[in-house]
Amino acid sequence: MLKRFLYVLWISVFLILSVLCIKNGGLAAFLASMENRTFDIRQSMLINSHTRKHNPDIVIIAIDDASYEYILDNYGEWPLRRDIYAKIVDYIEAQKPASIAFDLMFVRSMKSDEASDNALIEVFKKYDNVYTSMNLDNQPEDLRVPPKLSLPSVEPFPQTDETVEYTNCRIILQGILDATTNIGMINVSRSNDGVLRRMPLYLKYQGKYYPQLGYLLANNLKGGLDSLHPDEEASVILNWYGPAGTFENIPIYKLIKAAEGKEKLDYDFSNKIVYFGATAASLFDIKTVPVDKVYPGVEVQATYVNNLLDGSLIHKTPAVVNIFIALLLAALTVLCVFKISSMPVAFGTSVTIYTVYVMFTYYAMQFKNLWFEIISPLIFVLSAFIVTVIIKYLIKSRDFDQQYKLATTDGLTELYNHRYFQEQLQIQLNHSERYGTPVSLMIIDIDYFKQFNDKYGHQSGDAVLRQVAMTLKKNVRLTDIVCRYGGEEMSIILPNTKYEEAVNLANKLCTIISSQKFKLTNARESNVTISLGVASAGEDGKTPAEVIESADKRLYNAKNNGRNRVN
């Protein structure tokens, strides 16, 4: 019965934990944050193992610190003039690249230069593999009236019902908008801790869905993308290839010199995917990602395109799978604790099971791009271990109590047995001798019990023994120790009780027993009487044998003097 109750308790604890995780937003957010950290650790381990290779055909034209200095020294301002970008694009296009993408927004520059803008616009008209970017935001209407966009929109995935919707956007040069449809958004998705782990496929604006730049580029290059599993916000999880600088970076100042004929650049751009973007920290396009705290935004875009092209996006396992795994690991932990008698071995085995699972999650991410959760199973495993240990020791404690009771209790009367009586009498006499406290002993015999058994039968005799024992227990103190001495004899050890007090109690018990009707078998009743012998430590002896002998002699005298009395 107890085991069944404890099993129900164990299941209830897990149900409560599950409800708390779902209902408590703070707890759920904390667990999600911890899970994200395990993802970051696995990603960092994977890039350190050098098993994951990036696409060597993706190259970044970097506006790095050296290029930023070169631009300021030679052109006197930032942003760089648009006609310079036009010259660079013409230079690269001569080598037949797969595509060119600008992770830069061509809004109006601080110093208006229409000819420079027109040179760039002509580039977008001339080449159909050149892409550029825009940014959606939520700026108020009194700052900027939300413009209408004539860009092609995309069809949303059916499960993305919580796609992030923006109320405004920062428009780029109208001439570029009129010249090309290769315009994507460069908004990113950060977690609550500020780390960028996901990227949106598309974003919602004025009721339509506009593609992210990387998604637009990869989709056009590949002629359609399969096996995408975005979350409710239309985001996918990036799979990282390395820290900042993993993709090949060419400083833009070298392209400027090459495009203007000042220096030769020994690099072949044929079939390359070329990304323009800022890597200089002073240009503020720096992100924190799982594998690096300082990671240029353009390299995030390159990673995103690389993932889309080689199908290596991370897929997070569904909640039902994670719950099943958590319950399975918890069940294995429970089995270990219950089946293994040694607690250190059970703990070690449980840790080993969980460690094997953690290794499995690592290899699942490495070879199958799957993100199995680590934290929720850990919570279940720890809870299962703690609760099961408590249950196991409650059961053990109960079993120990039962064994102890069997070893010290008489099965018929449920009084303490003769062995326990001898032990306790010795303990009480030792205590009396050390501290000078009194202790007394009663030995009790049921009068004419042999004749009673002969008349009414042994079953009735056993019934009387049980009822006499219960009556004695009910009419003494909790500190008094009532025992079955043997046969129909019983004894009571009375700590802190003088001889006179013990005699008074004995007389009271004698009266109570003689005035009580005892139920026999077959619905019969009968009276019985008892005789009692009383002795005290010191006056009647110092050892258990001496005290017992004195009490036994007085019991004998009580019986010889007519029974149903105290001596």
C-alpha positions as CSV (number, residue, x, y, z in Angstrom):
1,M,0.0,0.0,0.0
2,L,2.8,2.4,0.9
3,K,4.7,1.6,-2.3
4,R,1.6,2.4,-4.3
5,F,1.2,5.7,-2.5
6,L,4.8,6.6,-3.1
7,Y,4.6,5.7,-6.8
8,V,1.6,8.0,-7.1
9,L,3.6,10.7,-5.2
10,W,6.5,10.3,-7.7
11,I,4.2,10.7,-10.7
12,S,2.4,13.7,-9.1
13,V,5.8,15.4,-8.6
14,F,6.6,15.1,-12.3
15,L,3.2,16.4,-13.3
16,I,3.6,19.4,-11.0
17,L,7.0,20.1,-12.4
18,S,5.7,20.0,-15.9
19,V,2.8,22.3,-15.1
20,L,5.2,24.7,-13.3
21,C,7.5,24.8,-16.3
22,I,4.5,25.6,-18.6
23,K,2.7,28.1,-16.3
24,N,5.6,29.9,-14.8
25,G,6.9,32.3,-17.4
26,G,10.0,33.2,-15.4
27,L,10.9,29.6,-14.9
28,A,10.3,28.7,-18.5
29,A,12.4,31.7,-19.6
30,F,15.2,30.6,-17.3
31,L,15.2,27.1,-18.6
32,A,15.1,28.3,-22.2
33,S,18.1,30.5,-21.5
34,M,20.0,27.6,-20.0
35,E,19.0,25.4,-23.0
36,N,20.3,28.1,-25.4
37,R,23.6,28.0,-23.5
38,T,23.9,24.3,-24.1
39,F,23.3,24.9,-27.8
40,D,26.1,27.5,-27.8
41,I,28.5,25.1,-26.1
42,R,27.8,22.3,-28.6
43,Q,28.2,24.7,-31.5
44,S,31.6,25.9,-30.1
45,M,32.7,22.3,-29.6
46,L,31.7,21.4,-33.2
47,I,33.6,24.3,-34.7
48,N,36.7,23.4,-32.6
49,S,36.5,19.8,-34.0
50,H,36.9,21.2,-37.5
51,T,34.4,18.7,-38.9
52,R,32.1,21.3,-40.4
53,K,33.4,23.1,-43.5
54,H,32.0,26.4,-44.9
55,N,31.4,27.0,-48.6
56,P,34.7,28.3,-50.0
57,D,32.8,30.0,-52.9
58,I,31.4,32.5,-50.5
59,V,33.7,35.5,-50.2
60,I,33.2,38.8,-48.2
61,I,34.3,42.2,-49.5
62,A,35.0,43.6,-46.0
63,I,34.8,47.2,-45.0
64,D,37.3,46.5,-42.2
65,D,39.2,49.0,-40.1
66,A,42.0,49.4,-42.7
67,S,39.4,50.0,-45.5
68,Y,37.5,52.5,-43.3
69,E,40.7,54.4,-42.8
70,Y,41.6,54.3,-46.5
71,I,38.1,55.6,-47.4
72,L,38.4,58.5,-45.0
73,D,41.9,59.4,-46.2
74,N,41.1,59.2,-49.9
75,Y,37.4,60.3,-50.1
76,G,37.1,62.4,-47.0
77,E,33.7,60.9,-45.9
78,W,31.7,57.9,-45.0
79,P,29.5,56.4,-46.5
80,L,31.6,55.6,-49.6
81,R,30.4,57.2,-52.8
82,R,28.0,55.0,-54.8
83,D,29.9,55.3,-58.1
84,I,32.9,53.5,-56.4
85,Y,30.6,50.6,-55.6
86,A,29.5,50.7,-59.2
87,K,33.1,50.4,-60.4
88,I,33.8,47.5,-58.0
89,V,30.7,45.6,-59.2
90,D,31.7,46.1,-62.9
91,Y,35.1,44.8,-62.0
92,I,33.8,41.7,-60.3
93,E,31.1,41.0,-62.9
94,A,33.7,40.9,-65.6
95,Q,34.8,37.6,-63.9
96,K,31.2,36.1,-63.9
97,P,30.4,35.7,-60.2
98,A,27.4,33.7,-59.1
99,S,25.9,36.7,-57.3
100,I,26.8,39.9,-55.6
101,A,24.9,41.0,-52.4
102,F,25.2,44.2,-50.5
103,D,24.7,43.9,-46.7
104,L,24.5,47.7,-46.9
105,M,21.5,50.0,-47.3
106,F,21.8,52.7,-50.0
107,V,19.7,55.5,-48.4
108,R,20.4,59.1,-49.2
109,S,23.9,60.1,-48.3
110,M,24.7,63.1,-46.1
111,K,26.1,64.9,-49.2
112,S,23.8,64.5,-52.1
113,D,25.5,63.3,-55.3
114,E,23.0,62.4,-57.9
115,A,25.5,61.3,-60.5
116,S,27.1,58.9,-58.1
117,D,23.7,57.5,-57.2
118,N,22.8,57.1,-60.8
119,A,26.0,55.1,-61.5
120,L,25.0,52.6,-58.8
121,I,21.4,52.5,-60.1
122,E,22.7,51.6,-63.6
123,V,24.6,48.7,-62.1
124,F,21.3,47.2,-60.7
125,K,19.7,47.7,-64.1
126,K,22.6,46.1,-65.9
127,Y,23.1,42.9,-63.8
128,D,20.3,40.6,-62.6
129,N,22.5,38.8,-60.1
130,V,23.2,41.8,-57.9
131,Y,21.2,42.1,-54.6
132,T,20.9,44.8,-52.0
133,S,19.1,45.3,-48.7
134,M,16.5,47.2,-46.8
135,N,15.4,47.3,-43.1
136,L,12.0,47.1,-41.5
137,D,11.5,48.9,-38.2
138,N,8.8,50.3,-35.9
139,Q,9.6,54.0,-36.0
140,P,6.6,56.3,-35.2
141,E,4.7,57.9,-38.1
142,D,5.5,61.4,-36.9
143,L,9.1,60.6,-37.7
144,R,8.6,58.8,-41.0
145,V,5.3,58.0,-42.8
146,P,5.3,54.2,-43.5
147,P,5.9,53.9,-47.3
148,K,4.2,51.5,-49.6
149,L,6.4,48.8,-51.0
150,S,6.1,47.5,-54.6
151,L,8.6,44.6,-54.0
152,P,7.5,41.1,-54.7
153,S,6.2,39.3,-51.6
154,V,6.4,35.6,-50.7
155,E,3.8,33.1,-49.5
156,P,4.2,32.3,-45.8
157,F,4.7,28.8,-44.4
158,P,1.4,27.6,-42.8
159,Q,2.9,27.1,-39.3
160,T,4.3,30.6,-39.1
161,D,1.3,32.2,-37.5
162,E,3.3,34.5,-35.2
163,T,5.6,36.1,-37.8
164,V,7.0,39.3,-36.5
165,E,5.2,42.3,-38.1
166,Y,6.8,45.7,-38.5
167,T,5.0,49.0,-38.8
168,N,7.5,51.0,-40.7
169,C,10.6,50.7,-43.0
170,R,13.6,52.6,-44.0
171,I,13.4,53.1,-47.8
172,I,16.4,53.0,-50.1
173,L,17.0,54.9,-53.3
174,Q,13.9,55.0,-55.4
175,G,16.0,54.4,-58.5
176,I,17.2,51.0,-57.1
177,L,13.7,50.1,-56.1
178,D,12.6,50.8,-59.7
179,A,15.6,49.0,-61.2
180,T,15.5,45.6,-59.5
181,T,13.4,43.2,-57.4
182,N,16.5,41.7,-55.8
183,I,16.0,43.5,-52.6
184,G,15.8,41.6,-49.3
185,M,15.4,42.6,-45.6
186,I,18.4,42.4,-43.3
187,N,16.5,42.2,-40.0
188,V,17.8,39.6,-37.6
189,S,16.3,37.6,-34.7
190,R,18.0,37.8,-31.4
191,S,17.2,35.7,-28.3
192,N,16.3,37.3,-25.0
193,D,20.0,37.2,-24.0
194,G,21.0,39.2,-27.0
195,V,22.7,36.3,-28.8
196,L,21.8,35.8,-32.5
197,R,21.0,32.1,-33.1
198,R,18.1,32.4,-35.6
199,M,17.4,34.2,-38.8
200,P,14.0,35.0,-40.3
201,L,13.0,33.7,-43.6
202,Y,10.7,36.6,-44.2
203,L,9.0,39.5,-42.3
204,K,5.6,41.0,-42.3
205,Y,4.9,44.5,-43.3
206,Q,1.5,46.1,-44.2
207,G,-0.1,42.6,-44.5
208,K,2.5,41.2,-46.9
209,Y,5.6,39.0,-46.4
210,Y,9.0,40.2,-47.6
211,P,12.0,37.8,-47.8
212,Q,15.2,38.2,-45.8
213,L,18.1,39.0,-48.0
214,G,19.9,35.6,-47.5
215,Y,16.7,33.7,-48.1
216,L,16.0,35.6,-51.3
217,L,19.6,35.1,-52.6
218,A,19.8,31.4,-51.7
219,N,16.3,30.6,-53.1
220,N,17.2,32.3,-56.4
221,L,20.6,30.5,-56.6
222,K,19.2,27.1,-55.9
223,G,15.9,27.5,-57.8
224,G,13.9,26.8,-54.7
225,L,14.6,25.6,-51.1
226,D,13.3,22.3,-49.7
227,S,13.2,20.9,-46.2
228,L,12.8,24.2,-44.4
229,H,11.1,24.0,-40.9
230,P,10.7,27.5,-39.6
231,D,9.3,28.1,-36.2
232,E,6.1,30.1,-35.4
233,E,8.0,33.4,-36.1
234,A,9.2,32.2,-39.5
235,S,12.8,31.9,-38.2
236,V,15.3,29.1,-38.7
237,I,18.3,28.1,-36.5
238,L,21.7,28.8,-37.9
239,N,24.5,26.2,-37.9
240,W,27.9,27.9,-37.4
241,Y,31.1,27.1,-39.3
242,G,33.5,29.0,-37.2
243,P,34.4,32.3,-35.4
244,A,34.6,35.7,-37.1
245,G,36.9,35.5,-40.1
246,T,35.9,32.0,-41.1
247,F,34.8,33.1,-44.6
248,E,37.4,34.5,-46.8
249,N,37.6,38.3,-46.4
250,I,39.0,40.7,-49.0
251,P,39.4,44.3,-47.7
252,I,37.4,46.6,-49.9
253,Y,40.2,49.1,-50.3
254,K,42.0,46.4,-52.4
255,L,39.0,46.2,-54.7
256,I,38.8,50.0,-54.9
257,K,42.4,50.1,-56.1
258,A,41.9,47.2,-58.5
259,A,38.6,48.8,-59.9
260,E,40.4,52.1,-60.4
261,G,43.4,50.4,-62.1
262,K,45.8,51.5,-59.3
263,E,46.8,48.0,-58.3
264,K,46.2,44.5,-59.6
265,L,44.2,42.1,-57.4
266,D,45.2,38.4,-57.9
267,Y,41.8,36.9,-57.1
268,D,39.3,35.0,-59.3
269,F,35.6,35.9,-58.6
270,S,34.2,33.4,-61.1
271,N,31.2,31.5,-59.7
272,K,31.7,33.2,-56.3
273,I,28.9,34.4,-54.0
274,V,30.2,37.9,-53.1
275,Y,28.9,39.7,-50.0
276,F,29.7,43.3,-49.3
277,G,29.5,44.3,-45.6
278,A,31.1,46.1,-42.7
279,T,33.4,44.2,-40.4
280,A,34.9,47.3,-38.7
281,A,33.7,47.6,-35.1
282,S,33.4,51.4,-35.5
283,L,30.6,50.9,-38.1
284,F,28.4,49.2,-35.5
285,D,27.3,46.1,-37.5
286,I,28.6,43.7,-34.9
287,K,26.6,40.8,-33.4
288,T,27.0,38.3,-30.6
289,V,26.6,34.7,-31.8
290,P,27.0,31.3,-30.2
291,V,30.5,30.9,-31.3
292,D,31.9,34.4,-31.0
293,K,31.1,37.6,-29.0
294,V,32.2,39.9,-31.8
295,Y,30.8,38.7,-35.1
296,P,30.2,40.9,-38.2
297,G,26.7,41.1,-39.5
298,V,27.8,40.4,-43.0
299,E,29.3,37.1,-41.9
300,V,26.0,36.2,-40.2
301,Q,24.4,36.8,-43.7
302,A,27.1,34.6,-45.3
303,T,26.5,31.8,-42.7
304,Y,22.8,32.0,-43.4
305,V,23.2,31.7,-47.1
306,N,25.7,28.9,-46.6
307,N,23.2,27.0,-44.4
308,L,20.4,27.4,-46.9
309,L,22.5,26.2,-49.8
310,D,23.9,23.1,-48.2
311,G,20.8,22.3,-46.2
312,S,22.6,22.4,-42.8
313,L,20.2,24.5,-40.8
314,I,19.6,23.2,-37.3
315,H,16.2,21.6,-36.7
316,K,15.0,21.6,-33.1
317,T,13.2,18.5,-32.1
318,P,9.5,18.8,-31.3
319,A,8.4,19.3,-27.7
320,V,6.7,15.9,-27.6
321,V,10.0,14.2,-28.5
322,N,11.9,16.1,-25.7
323,I,9.2,15.2,-23.2
324,F,9.4,11.5,-24.2
325,I,13.2,11.5,-23.9
326,A,12.9,13.3,-20.5
327,L,10.4,10.7,-19.2
328,L,12.5,7.8,-20.6
329,L,15.7,9.1,-18.9
330,A,13.8,9.7,-15.7
331,A,12.4,6.1,-15.9
332,L,15.9,4.7,-16.4
333,T,17.1,6.7,-13.4
334,V,14.3,5.4,-11.2
335,L,15.1,1.9,-12.3
336,C,18.8,2.3,-11.4
337,V,18.0,3.7,-8.0
338,F,15.5,1.0,-7.1
339,K,17.4,-1.9,-8.6
340,I,21.0,-1.0,-7.5
341,S,21.5,-1.4,-3.7
342,S,24.6,0.7,-3.5
343,M,23.7,4.4,-3.7
344,P,27.1,5.6,-5.1
345,V,26.8,3.0,-7.8
346,A,23.2,4.0,-8.6
347,F,24.2,7.7,-8.7
348,G,27.2,6.9,-10.9
349,T,25.0,4.8,-13.3
350,S,22.4,7.6,-13.5
351,V,25.1,10.1,-14.3
352,T,26.5,7.8,-16.9
353,I,23.1,7.4,-18.6
354,Y,22.6,11.1,-18.7
355,T,26.2,11.6,-20.0
356,V,25.6,9.2,-22.8
357,Y,22.5,11.1,-23.7
358,V,24.5,14.4,-23.7
359,M,27.0,12.8,-26.1
360,F,24.2,11.6,-28.3
361,T,22.8,15.2,-28.5
362,Y,26.3,16.4,-29.6
363,Y,26.6,13.8,-32.4
364,A,23.0,14.3,-33.4
365,M,23.8,18.0,-34.0
366,Q,27.1,17.1,-35.7
367,F,25.8,14.5,-38.2
368,K,22.0,15.2,-38.4
369,N,21.8,18.9,-37.6
370,L,19.3,18.1,-34.8
371,W,19.0,20.1,-31.6
372,F,17.9,17.7,-28.8
373,E,17.2,19.5,-25.5
374,I,19.6,18.9,-22.6
375,I,18.1,21.0,-19.8
376,S,14.5,19.7,-19.6
377,P,15.8,16.0,-19.4
378,L,18.3,17.1,-16.8
379,I,15.5,18.6,-14.6
380,F,13.5,15.4,-15.0
381,V,16.5,13.2,-14.2
382,L,17.5,15.2,-11.1
383,S,13.9,15.3,-9.9
384,A,13.5,11.5,-10.6
385,F,16.7,10.8,-8.7
386,I,15.9,12.9,-5.7
387,V,12.3,11.7,-5.4
388,T,13.2,8.1,-6.0
389,V,16.0,8.2,-3.4
390,I,13.5,9.6,-0.9
391,I,10.9,6.9,-1.7
392,K,13.5,4.2,-1.6
393,Y,14.7,5.3,1.9
394,L,11.2,5.7,3.1
395,I,10.5,2.1,2.0
396,K,13.8,0.9,3.5
397,S,13.0,2.7,6.7
398,R,9.6,1.1,6.8
399,D,11.1,-2.3,6.2
400,F,13.6,-1.7,8.9
401,D,10.9,-0.7,11.3
402,Q,9.0,-3.8,10.4
403,Q,12.0,-6.0,10.9
404,Y,12.8,-4.3,14.1
405,K,9.3,-4.8,15.3
406,L,9.4,-8.5,14.4
407,A,12.6,-8.9,16.3
408,T,11.4,-7.1,19.4
409,T,7.6,-7.8,19.5
410,D,5.6,-10.8,20.6
411,G,3.4,-11.8,17.7
412,L,0.4,-12.8,19.8
413,T,0.0,-10.0,22.3
414,E,2.0,-7.3,20.3
415,L,3.9,-6.6,23.6
416,Y,7.7,-6.4,23.6
417,N,9.2,-9.9,23.7
418,H,11.4,-11.4,26.4
419,R,14.7,-10.5,24.6
420,Y,13.7,-6.9,24.5
421,F,12.6,-7.0,28.1
422,Q,16.1,-8.3,29.2
423,E,17.8,-5.5,27.2
424,Q,15.6,-2.7,28.5
425,L,15.8,-3.9,32.1
426,Q,19.6,-3.8,31.9
427,I,19.5,-0.3,30.4
428,Q,17.2,1.0,33.0
429,L,19.2,-0.5,35.9
430,N,22.4,1.1,34.5
431,H,20.6,4.4,34.2
432,S,19.3,4.1,37.8
433,E,22.8,3.3,39.2
434,R,24.5,6.2,37.3
435,Y,21.9,8.9,38.0
436,G,20.3,7.6,41.2
437,T,16.8,7.5,39.8
438,P,14.4,4.8,40.9
439,V,13.2,2.0,38.7
440,S,10.7,-0.8,39.5
441,L,9.6,-4.0,37.9
442,M,6.2,-5.9,37.9
443,I,5.8,-9.5,36.9
444,I,2.2,-10.4,36.2
445,D,0.6,-13.8,35.9
446,I,-3.0,-14.6,34.8
447,D,-4.6,-16.7,37.5
448,Y,-5.6,-20.3,36.8
449,F,-4.7,-19.8,33.1
450,K,-4.1,-23.6,32.5
451,Q,-7.6,-24.5,33.8
452,F,-9.0,-21.6,31.7
453,N,-7.5,-23.1,28.6
454,D,-8.7,-26.5,29.5
455,K,-12.2,-25.1,30.0
456,Y,-12.6,-22.7,27.1
457,G,-9.9,-23.8,24.6
458,H,-6.6,-22.3,23.5
459,Q,-8.2,-19.9,21.1
460,S,-10.1,-18.3,23.9
461,G,-6.9,-18.3,26.0
462,D,-5.1,-16.5,23.2
463,A,-7.9,-13.9,23.0
464,V,-7.7,-13.3,26.8
465,L,-3.9,-12.9,26.6
466,R,-4.3,-10.2,23.9
467,Q,-7.0,-8.3,25.8
468,V,-5.1,-8.4,29.1
469,A,-2.0,-7.2,27.3
470,M,-4.0,-4.3,25.7
471,T,-5.5,-3.4,29.0
472,L,-2.1,-3.2,30.7
473,K,-0.7,-1.0,27.9
474,K,-3.7,1.4,28.1
475,N,-3.4,1.9,31.8
476,V,0.3,2.7,32.2
477,R,2.5,5.6,31.1
478,L,4.0,5.8,27.6
479,T,7.4,5.6,29.2
480,D,6.6,2.3,30.9
481,I,7.7,-0.8,29.0
482,V,5.1,-3.6,28.9
483,C,6.5,-7.0,27.8
484,R,5.4,-10.6,27.5
485,Y,7.6,-12.5,29.9
486,G,6.6,-16.0,28.9
487,G,3.5,-18.1,28.6
488,E,0.7,-16.3,30.5
489,E,3.2,-14.1,32.4
490,M,3.8,-10.5,31.5
491,S,6.1,-7.8,32.9
492,I,6.2,-4.0,33.2
493,I,9.4,-2.0,33.6
494,L,8.6,1.3,35.4
495,P,11.4,4.0,35.0
496,N,11.5,6.7,37.6
497,T,9.1,4.8,39.8
498,K,9.6,4.0,43.5
499,Y,8.4,0.8,45.1
500,E,5.4,2.3,46.8
501,E,4.3,3.9,43.5
502,A,4.7,0.7,41.7
503,V,2.6,-1.2,44.3
504,N,-0.2,1.4,43.9
505,L,-0.2,1.0,40.1
506,A,-0.1,-2.8,40.5
507,N,-3.2,-2.7,42.7
508,K,-5.0,-0.4,40.2
509,L,-4.2,-2.8,37.4
510,C,-5.4,-5.8,39.5
511,T,-8.7,-4.1,40.1
512,I,-9.2,-3.1,36.5
513,I,-8.5,-6.6,35.2
514,S,-10.8,-8.3,37.7
515,S,-13.7,-5.9,37.0
516,Q,-13.5,-6.4,33.2
517,K,-15.4,-8.8,31.0
518,F,-13.2,-10.5,28.4
519,K,-14.6,-11.7,25.1
520,L,-13.9,-15.3,24.2
521,T,-14.7,-17.3,21.0
522,N,-18.3,-18.0,20.0
523,A,-19.5,-14.7,21.5
524,R,-18.8,-15.8,25.1
525,E,-17.5,-13.7,27.9
526,S,-15.5,-14.4,31.1
527,N,-13.8,-12.7,34.0
528,V,-10.1,-13.3,34.8
529,T,-7.8,-12.1,37.5
530,I,-4.1,-11.5,37.8
531,S,-1.5,-11.7,40.5
532,L,1.5,-9.3,40.6
533,G,4.9,-9.3,42.1
534,V,6.7,-5.9,42.5
535,A,10.4,-5.2,43.1
536,S,12.6,-2.2,42.9
537,A,16.3,-1.6,42.0
538,G,18.6,-1.1,45.0
539,E,16.4,-2.5,47.8
540,D,15.7,-5.7,45.9
541,G,18.8,-6.1,43.9
542,K,21.2,-4.3,41.5
543,T,21.4,-6.8,38.6
544,P,18.5,-7.8,36.3
545,A,18.7,-11.3,37.7
546,E,18.4,-10.1,41.3
547,V,15.5,-7.8,40.6
548,I,13.6,-10.4,38.5
549,E,14.2,-13.0,41.3
550,S,12.7,-10.6,43.9
551,A,9.7,-9.8,41.8
552,D,9.2,-13.5,41.0
553,K,9.2,-14.4,44.7
554,R,6.6,-11.8,45.5
555,L,4.5,-13.0,42.6
556,Y,4.7,-16.5,44.1
557,N,3.6,-15.2,47.5
558,A,0.7,-13.3,45.9
559,K,-0.5,-16.5,44.3
560,N,0.0,-18.6,47.5
561,N,-2.0,-16.0,49.4
562,G,-5.1,-16.4,47.3
563,R,-4.3,-14.8,43.9
564,N,-5.9,-11.6,42.5
565,R,-3.6,-9.5,44.6
566,V,-0.2,-7.7,44.8
567,N,2.8,-8.6,46.8
